[in-house]
């Protein structure tokens, strides 16, 4: 009797080690998401991440999986998405990345066409490439990361990703981005480029899945997806600063809120949203002279801010002060 991957998941939870004798009838193995990817953990922060690029529409929707404080999974080649949630479930239950991957491969009757990378919350990594994956393919594991690729133009893509990731500076998202860029610079997918994605989650296992996502970026269909994803990474960082500013504002820390909004504006100088809310923060703190030039700039970039600003006193975001409002509306 063959067991499904879901059945093997529940069985493995109760076993001290994976059982290699299970087989399974998996879903159609012929969804050809051939690609290159990386799973990794930041040793300092504990953040876990996974990133991917492929000549395939919406590659991130099936390949990338991660859970705060648990692990990350990339499932590709002829993709079976079950490896994502089931792999995370096994790691959540205390199995290592290697134990989880071994168990699922053993349960998969189409393992010969799979390629999977996994990392757990301790930084233990594992990856697997089936013998019927399409060349050129490769997989490499290192300290706190695993890279895997198939259907590449050259066999050296994994080496390029490894060198780039190990030598890159910055946080985990930046290092993942650099690894993908290195793969593309080395030739990447033999078919070209179409989509890319990145998912980075907190290392805090108590964080809810919806609250522990630090970066969740998708480029579904683009002639040059990696530069577009790098642009989105900058935008995401700016909006993280905006969110920080909102929190500081709610807590009455105007100076820190202003600092956060300024950091956002520095990353996105042409974004009128960052300019406007920085102005609101300053005005609500009584720093009218500092706020007015920012209001003027925001109004020039997006005239409807003049309408919106008049609604803010009723929401408690600006003082009920007619003189202040007239000064704001007159800013130019």
C-alpha positions in Angstrom: 0.0 0.0 0.0 1.3 3.4 -1.0 0.9 6.3 1.4 0.4 9.9 0.4 2.9 12.6 1.3 0.4 13.9 3.9 0.1 10.5 5.4 3.8 10.1 5.7 4.0 13.5 7.3 1.9 12.4 10.2 3.7 9.1 10.5 7.2 10.7 10.5 6.2 13.0 13.4 6.0 10.0 15.7 9.3 8.3 14.5 12.8 9.0 15.8 14.2 9.0 12.3 12.9 9.1 8.8 11.8 5.8 7.3 13.1 5.3 3.7 10.7 2.6 2.7 7.6 4.7 2.2 6.4 5.4 -1.4 3.7 7.7 -2.6 1.5 8.7 -5.5 2.2 12.4 -5.7 0.3 15.0 -7.7 1.3 15.4 -11.4 5.1 15.8 -11.4 5.2 17.6 -14.7 5.0 21.2 -13.6 8.4 22.3 -14.9 9.5 25.1 -12.6 13.1 24.7 -13.5 15.1 27.4 -11.7 17.8 28.4 -9.3 17.2 29.1 -5.6 18.8 29.6 -2.2 17.6 28.9 1.4 19.6 30.5 4.2 19.6 31.6 7.9 21.3 34.7 9.3 23.5 33.6 12.1 23.2 36.9 14.0 19.4 37.6 13.8 18.2 34.1 13.3 16.2 35.3 10.2 15.3 32.6 7.7 14.9 33.2 4.0 14.5 31.7 0.6 14.8 33.3 -2.9 14.4 32.1 -6.4 14.5 33.2 -10.1 13.2 31.3 -13.1 11.9 31.5 -16.7 8.4 30.6 -15.4 5.4 32.7 -14.5 4.9 33.4 -10.8 7.8 31.2 -9.6 7.4 32.2 -6.0 3.9 30.9 -5.7 4.9 27.3 -5.7 8.6 27.3 -4.9 9.1 29.4 -1.7 8.0 28.4 1.8 9.1 29.7 5.2 7.8 30.0 8.7 9.2 32.2 11.5 11.6 30.4 13.8 11.0 27.1 12.0 12.7 26.9 8.6 12.6 27.6 4.9 12.0 25.4 1.9 12.6 25.7 -1.9 10.8 23.0 -3.9 11.6 23.1 -7.7 12.4 21.3 -10.9 9.1 19.3 -11.6 7.7 20.9 -8.5 5.6 19.2 -5.8 4.4 22.0 -3.5 3.8 19.5 -0.7 7.4 19.6 0.2 6.9 23.2 1.4 4.1 22.9 4.1 5.0 19.3 5.0 8.7 20.1 5.3 7.9 23.0 7.6 5.6 20.8 9.6 8.3 18.2 10.2 10.8 20.9 11.2 8.2 22.5 13.5 7.9 19.1 15.2 11.6 19.0 15.9 13.0 17.1 12.8 16.2 18.5 11.3 16.1 19.8 7.7 18.0 16.6 6.6 15.5 14.3 8.4 12.6 16.2 7.0 13.9 16.2 3.4 14.9 12.5 3.6 11.5 11.5 4.8 9.6 13.3 2.1 11.9 12.2 -0.7 11.4 8.6 0.5 7.7 9.1 0.3 7.7 10.5 -3.2 7.4 8.1 -6.1 8.5 10.9 -8.4 11.6 11.9 -6.5 13.7 11.5 -9.5 12.5 14.7 -11.0 12.5 16.8 -7.8 15.0 19.4 -6.6 14.5 20.7 -3.0 16.5 22.8 -0.5 15.7 23.1 3.2 17.1 24.9 6.2 15.9 24.6 9.8 16.0 27.1 12.7 19.4 25.8 13.9 20.9 26.6 10.5 21.1 22.9 9.5 20.8 22.6 5.7 20.0 19.9 3.2 19.2 19.7 -0.5 18.4 17.0 -3.0 18.5 16.7 -6.8 16.7 13.9 -8.5 18.6 11.9 -11.2 16.2 12.9 -13.9 16.4 16.7 -13.3 17.4 18.5 -16.5 21.0 19.5 -16.9 22.8 21.6 -16.2 22.0 21.1 -12.5 23.9 21.5 -9.3 23.4 21.7 -5.5 25.7 23.0 -2.8 25.4 23.3 0.9 27.5 25.6 3.1 27.5 27.1 6.6 23.8 28.2 7.0 22.7 28.0 3.4 22.0 25.7 0.5 21.8 26.6 -3.2 20.3 24.5 -6.0 19.7 24.9 -9.7 18.6 23.0 -12.7 18.2 23.7 -16.5 21.0 26.1 -16.3 23.1 27.4 -19.2 26.3 26.5 -17.3 27.1 24.0 -14.5 28.9 26.7 -12.5 25.8 28.6 -11.3 25.8 27.1 -7.8 29.5 28.0 -7.3 28.7 31.5 -8.4 25.9 31.7 -5.9 28.0 30.3 -3.1 30.8 32.8 -3.6 28.4 35.7 -3.8 26.5 34.7 -0.7 29.5 34.1 1.4 31.2 37.3 0.5 28.2 39.6 0.5 27.6 42.3 3.2 24.3 43.3 4.7 21.3 41.6 6.1 19.9 38.3 4.9 17.6 39.8 2.3 20.6 41.6 0.7 22.7 38.5 0.7 19.9 36.4 -0.9 19.5 39.1 -3.6 23.3 39.1 -4.3 23.3 35.3 -4.7 20.5 35.5 -7.3 22.3 38.3 -9.1 25.4 36.2 -9.2 23.6 33.2 -10.7 22.1 35.4 -13.5 25.5 36.9 -14.2 26.9 33.4 -14.6 24.3 32.7 -17.3 21.3 31.6 -15.2 18.4 29.7 -16.7 19.1 28.5 -20.3 15.6 29.7 -21.3 16.1 33.2 -20.0 14.3 35.3 -17.3 10.7 35.8 -16.3 9.9 35.9 -12.6 11.6 36.1 -9.2 10.6 36.0 -5.5 12.0 36.4 -2.0 10.6 35.5 1.4 12.4 36.4 4.6 10.9 35.6 8.0 11.8 36.4 11.6 13.8 33.9 13.7 11.3 34.3 16.5 9.1 31.2 16.6 6.5 33.0 18.6 5.8 35.4 15.8 2.6 34.7 13.9 3.0 33.7 10.3 1.3 36.9 9.2 3.4 39.0 11.5 6.8 37.4 11.1 7.3 38.1 7.4 10.0 40.7 7.0 10.2 40.6 3.2 7.7 39.0 0.9 8.5 40.1 -2.7 7.1 38.8 -5.9 7.9 39.7 -9.5 5.4 37.6 -11.4 6.2 38.4 -15.0 9.0 40.8 -16.1 11.6 41.0 -18.9 14.3 41.6 -16.3 12.9 40.3 -12.9 16.0 40.6 -10.7 16.6 44.4 -11.2 12.8 44.8 -10.6 13.0 42.7 -7.4 16.0 44.8 -6.2 13.9 47.9 -6.7 11.1 46.3 -4.7 13.6 45.5 -2.0 14.4 49.2 -1.7 10.7 50.1 -1.6 10.1 47.4 1.0 12.9 48.8 3.2 11.4 52.3 2.9 8.0 51.2 3.9 9.5 49.3 6.9 10.8 52.7 8.0 7.3 54.1 7.4 5.8 51.5 9.6 8.4 52.2 12.3 7.5 55.8 12.1 3.8 55.0 12.6 4.6 53.0 15.7 6.8 55.7 17.1 4.0 58.2 16.3 1.5 56.1 18.1 3.7 56.0 21.2 4.3 59.7 21.2 8.0 59.5 20.3 8.0 62.3 17.7 11.7 62.5 17.2 12.1 58.8 16.4 9.1 59.0 14.2 10.6 61.8 12.3 13.9 59.9 12.0 12.1 56.9 10.6 10.1 58.9 8.0 13.3 60.7 7.0 15.0 57.3 6.4 12.1 56.3 4.2 12.2 59.5 2.2 16.0 59.0 1.7 15.3 55.6 0.1 12.4 56.9 -2.0 12.9 60.6 -2.6 10.2 60.7 -5.3 7.6 59.0 -3.2 5.0 61.6 -2.1 3.6 59.3 0.6 6.8 59.3 2.6 7.0 63.1 2.3 3.4 63.7 3.4 3.5 61.6 6.5 6.8 63.1 7.6 5.2 66.5 7.3 2.2 65.3 9.4 4.4 64.0 12.1 6.3 67.3 12.4 3.1 69.4 12.3 1.4 67.3 15.0 4.5 67.8 17.2 4.3 71.6 16.9 7.2 71.9 14.4 5.2 73.8 11.9 8.1 75.6 10.2 9.8 72.3 9.5 6.6 70.7 8.3 5.4 73.3 5.8 8.1 72.8 3.1 7.4 69.1 3.2 3.6 69.7 2.8 4.4 72.0 -0.1 6.5 69.3 -1.8 3.8 66.6 -1.2 1.1 68.8 -2.6 3.1 69.5 -5.7 3.7 65.8 -6.2 0.1 64.7 -5.5 -2.5 67.5 -5.2 -5.1 65.4 -3.5 -3.0 65.5 -0.3 -4.6 68.9 0.2 -8.0 67.3 0.5 -6.8 64.4 2.7 -4.9 66.6 5.2 -8.2 68.3 6.1 -9.6 65.0 7.2 -6.8 64.2 9.6 -7.9 66.3 12.7 -11.1 64.3 13.0 -8.9 61.1 13.0 -6.7 62.5 15.7 -3.7 62.7 13.4 -3.4 66.5 13.5 -4.5 69.1 16.1 -7.9 70.7 15.7 -6.3 74.1 14.9 -7.8 76.3 12.2 -4.7 78.5 11.9 -2.4 75.5 11.5 -4.7 74.0 8.8 -4.8 77.3 6.9 -1.0 77.5 7.0 -0.7 73.9 5.7 -3.2 74.5 2.9 -1.3 77.7 1.9 2.0 75.9 1.7 3.6 76.1 -1.7 
